[in-house]
Amino acid sequence: MPWIPESPRYLLMVDNVDEATKVINRLHHPEEATVELAQMTRQVAIDRTLDSSWIHMFKKPSYRKRSLMGLVLASSTQMVGVLVISSEFYRTCLASDLKLTYVDYGPTIYKQLGFDADLQFIFQSATIMAGFFASPIAIWIVDRMPRNILLGSCELGCVTCLLIEAALDATMPEQHNIAGLRASVAMLFLFFMFFNGGVDCTVYPYLSEIFPTHLRVKGMSLAVAGICLTDLLWLMLAPTAFASIGWKYYLCFIIPAFVMAVCILLFFPDTWGVPLEEIAAIFGELTADKA
């Protein structure tokens, strides 16, 4: 964090023009820096005159569209069921008296593969670490691909893993085959690779870019609230749902997550490489240069 430069837009908002100029000169060639600084300065002057209330976020059509897009983007990342999967893993590890009637949870699968309790926990940790090691890859690719393509395709990757996992869960209780259990473990590793490598790393810059500067804090708050509410819904339902319908609960993630991912790929705009001052044009608004 000490080496990350302060936002030049924030510096301009607090009238620290000199520091803003230094940051912009660090990030751009001299000619580009001059253009960027002038564009940012004009936009900050306009933003100071704009209504930044919650009511205005939903009153103005273009802002309302951004807010709804933000909620869909945020919710779609949790529709893949990542917290349900990971939290149920941890609960299974910690609650030795938990009675399971299906073989989806990681430690249960590792047990059926013949691993003792210590190795079950190690393998479970390795599953989560697969996502951790995908994060450096995400840092490298997140600004090299269109936002909607990266997010939507990786959500489809998560959905594919869940679909295979559901199919394995539906057949393994009868067949109880080692190959199926190993395939289920592989899907767990791939799921976290897709999520950390393309979903979790993309949604936050994407969300911050679709909102105008004067509403960005409120827009991000709205989106994060959507994430939390989605997680709350799935986590509260999970124990009862898994006990009642087992693997079929995966369909509650697979179907809406698939629909949302396709919508993101086909209908959501790409903000990759677009200056924040020019995002407004995507939503039919005037930019600072044309206002």
C-alpha positions in Angstrom: 0.0 0.0 0.0 2.7 2.6 0.7 3.8 2.4 -2.9 0.4 2.8 -4.4 -0.2 6.4 -5.5 -3.2 8.4 -4.3 -6.1 8.9 -6.6 -5.4 12.0 -8.7 -9.2 12.6 -8.9 -9.4 12.7 -5.1 -6.4 15.0 -4.9 -8.2 17.4 -7.3 -11.4 17.2 -5.3 -9.5 18.4 -2.2 -7.7 21.1 -4.3 -4.3 19.5 -4.1 -3.4 20.1 -7.7 0.4 19.8 -7.3 0.2 16.3 -5.9 -2.4 15.3 -8.5 -0.1 16.5 -11.2 2.8 14.5 -9.8 0.7 11.3 -9.7 -0.6 11.8 -13.2 3.0 12.4 -14.5 4.1 9.1 -12.9 1.3 7.2 -14.7 1.5 8.8 -18.1 3.8 10.2 -20.7 4.0 14.0 -20.6 1.6 14.6 -23.4 -0.9 12.2 -22.1 -0.5 13.6 -18.6 -1.4 17.1 -19.8 -4.6 15.8 -21.5 -5.6 13.6 -18.5 -5.1 16.4 -16.0 -7.2 18.8 -18.0 -10.0 16.3 -18.5 -10.0 15.3 -14.8 -10.0 19.0 -13.7 -13.0 19.8 -15.9 -14.9 16.7 -14.6 -14.2 17.4 -10.9 -15.5 21.0 -11.5 -18.7 19.5 -13.0 -19.1 16.8 -10.3 -19.1 19.5 -7.6 -22.3 20.9 -9.0 -24.1 17.6 -9.4 -26.7 16.1 -7.0 -25.1 13.1 -5.1 -28.2 12.1 -3.1 -29.5 8.5 -2.9 -32.8 9.7 -4.4 -31.0 11.0 -7.5 -29.3 7.7 -8.0 -32.7 6.2 -8.8 -34.5 9.3 -10.1 -32.2 9.9 -13.2 -32.7 7.1 -15.8 -29.0 6.7 -16.6 -28.0 6.5 -12.9 -30.8 4.1 -12.2 -29.5 1.9 -15.0 -26.0 2.0 -13.5 -27.4 1.1 -10.1 -29.4 -1.9 -11.4 -26.3 -3.0 -13.4 -24.2 -2.8 -10.2 -26.7 -4.9 -8.3 -26.8 -7.5 -11.0 -23.0 -7.6 -11.3 -22.5 -7.9 -7.6 -25.2 -10.5 -7.1 -24.0 -12.6 -10.0 -20.6 -13.2 -8.3 -22.4 -14.7 -5.3 -24.9 -16.6 -7.4 -22.2 -19.1 -8.1 -22.5 -20.1 -4.4 -18.8 -19.6 -3.5 -19.5 -18.8 0.2 -22.0 -21.6 0.6 -19.3 -24.0 -0.7 -16.4 -22.7 1.3 -18.4 -22.1 4.5 -19.9 -25.6 4.4 -16.4 -27.0 3.9 -15.2 -25.2 7.1 -18.3 -26.3 9.0 -17.7 -29.9 8.0 -14.1 -29.7 9.2 -15.0 -28.2 12.5 -18.2 -30.0 13.4 -17.3 -33.6 13.9 -20.8 -34.5 14.9 -22.4 -33.1 11.7 -24.3 -35.8 10.0 -24.1 -35.6 6.2 -26.3 -37.4 3.8 -24.5 -36.5 0.7 -20.8 -36.6 -0.5 -20.4 -33.1 -1.8 -18.4 -31.5 1.0 -14.7 -31.6 0.6 -13.6 -33.4 3.7 -16.3 -36.0 3.2 -15.0 -36.7 -0.3 -11.4 -36.9 1.0 -12.5 -39.3 3.7 -14.1 -41.6 1.1 -10.8 -41.5 -0.9 -9.1 -43.0 2.2 -7.4 -40.0 3.7 -7.3 -39.6 7.4 -8.6 -36.5 9.3 -5.2 -34.6 9.1 -4.9 -35.1 5.3 -8.5 -34.2 4.8 -7.9 -30.8 6.4 -4.6 -30.4 4.4 -6.4 -31.2 1.1 -9.2 -28.9 2.0 -6.8 -26.1 2.7 -5.1 -26.8 -0.6 -8.5 -26.4 -2.4 -8.9 -22.9 -0.9 -5.2 -22.1 -1.7 -5.8 -23.0 -5.4 -7.9 -19.8 -5.5 -5.2 -17.9 -3.6 -2.6 -18.8 -6.2 -4.9 -17.8 -9.0 -4.9 -14.2 -7.6 -1.5 -13.3 -9.0 -2.7 -14.5 -12.4 -5.8 -12.3 -11.9 -3.6 -9.3 -11.2 -1.9 -9.8 -14.6 -5.0 -10.4 -16.7 -7.6 -8.1 -15.2 -6.4 -5.1 -17.2 -5.7 -7.0 -20.3 -9.2 -8.3 -21.1 -12.6 -6.7 -21.6 -14.4 -6.5 -18.2 -17.6 -8.2 -19.3 -15.8 -11.0 -21.1 -13.5 -11.9 -18.2 -16.2 -11.7 -15.6 -18.9 -13.5 -17.6 -16.7 -16.3 -19.0 -15.2 -17.1 -15.5 -18.7 -17.1 -14.0 -19.6 -19.6 -16.7 -16.5 -21.6 -15.7 -17.8 -21.7 -12.1 -21.2 -22.7 -13.3 -19.7 -25.6 -15.3 -17.8 -26.8 -12.3 -21.0 -26.7 -10.2 -22.9 -28.5 -13.0 -20.4 -31.4 -13.1 -20.3 -31.4 -9.3 -24.1 -31.7 -9.2 -24.0 -34.5 -11.7 -21.4 -36.4 -9.7 -23.3 -35.9 -6.5 -26.4 -37.3 -8.1 -24.8 -40.5 -9.3 -22.1 -41.1 -6.7 -24.4 -42.2 -3.8 -25.4 -45.2 -6.0 -22.1 -45.9 -7.8 -19.7 -44.7 -5.1 -16.8 -44.8 -7.5 -13.3 -43.6 -6.7 -12.9 -42.0 -10.2 -16.1 -39.9 -9.5 -14.8 -38.8 -6.2 -11.5 -37.7 -7.7 -13.3 -35.8 -10.4 -15.4 -34.1 -7.7 -12.2 -33.0 -6.0 -10.8 -31.7 -9.3 -14.0 -29.6 -9.8 -13.5 -28.0 -6.4 -10.0 -26.9 -7.3 -11.1 -25.6 -10.7 -14.1 -23.8 -9.1 -11.9 -21.7 -6.9 -9.4 -21.1 -9.7 -12.2 -19.6 -11.8 -13.6 -17.6 -9.0 -10.4 -16.0 -7.7 -8.8 -15.9 -11.1 -11.5 -14.1 -13.0 -14.7 -13.3 -10.9 -13.5 -11.8 -7.7 -10.7 -9.8 -9.2 -12.9 -8.3 -12.0 -16.2 -7.3 -10.3 -14.8 -4.6 -8.0 -12.9 -2.5 -10.7 -15.9 -3.1 -13.0 -18.3 -1.8 -10.3 -16.2 1.2 -9.5 -16.0 2.2 -13.2 -19.7 2.1 -14.1 -20.6 4.7 -11.4 -19.8 8.4 -11.9 -17.3 9.9 -9.5 -19.7 11.9 -7.4 -21.8 8.7 -6.8 -19.1 6.1 -6.7 -19.1 5.7 -2.9 -22.9 5.2 -2.8 -22.8 2.9 -5.9 -20.2 0.7 -4.4 -22.1 0.6 -1.1 -25.2 -0.4 -2.9 -23.3 -3.2 -4.8 -21.6 -4.5 -1.7 -25.0 -4.6 0.1 -26.3 -6.7 -2.8 -23.4 -9.1 -2.3 -24.1 -9.4 1.4 -27.8 -9.9 1.0 -27.3 -12.6 -1.7 -24.8 -14.4 0.6 -27.2 -14.1 3.5 -30.0 -15.7 1.5 -27.9 -18.6 0.3 -26.1 -19.3 3.6 -29.3 -19.2 5.7 -31.0 -21.6 3.3 -28.1 -24.0 2.8 -28.4 -26.3 5.8 -32.1 -26.9 5.3 -31.8 -27.1 1.5 -29.0 -29.6 1.5 -30.7 -31.7 4.1 -34.0 -31.7 2.1 -33.0 -31.8 -1.5 -29.2 -32.5 -1.5 -27.4 -31.9 -4.8 -30.5 -30.3 -6.3 -29.7 -27.2 -4.3 -26.9 -26.6 -6.7 -29.5 -25.8 -9.4 -30.5 -22.7 -7.4 -27.0 -21.4 -8.2 -26.5 -22.9 -11.6 -29.6 -21.5 -13.3 -29.5 -17.9 -12.2 -25.7 -17.7 -12.4 -25.8 -19.0 -15.9 -28.5 -16.5 -17.0 -26.6 -13.6 -15.3 -23.3 -14.6 -16.9 -24.8 -14.7 -20.4 -26.5 -11.3 -19.8 -23.1 -9.8 -18.8 -21.4 -11.3 -21.8 -24.0 -10.1 -24.3 -25.6 -6.9 -22.9 -23.2 -5.3 -20.4 -20.8 -2.6 -21.6 -17.1 -3.0 -21.5 -15.3 -0.3 -19.4 -11.8 -1.7 -19.9 -9.3 1.0 -20.8 -12.0 3.8 -20.9 -11.1 6.9 -18.9 -13.6 7.4 -16.0 -14.5 10.8 -17.5 -15.7 9.1 -20.7 -17.8 6.3 -19.1 -20.8 8.7 -19.1 -21.0 8.4 -22.9 -21.6 4.7 -22.6 -24.8 5.5 -20.7 -26.0 8.2 -23.0 -24.8 11.1 -20.9 -22.6 14.1 -21.9 -18.9 13.9 -21.0 -17.0 16.8 -19.5 -15.6 17.6 -23.0 -19.1 18.0 -24.5 -21.0 19.4 -21.5 
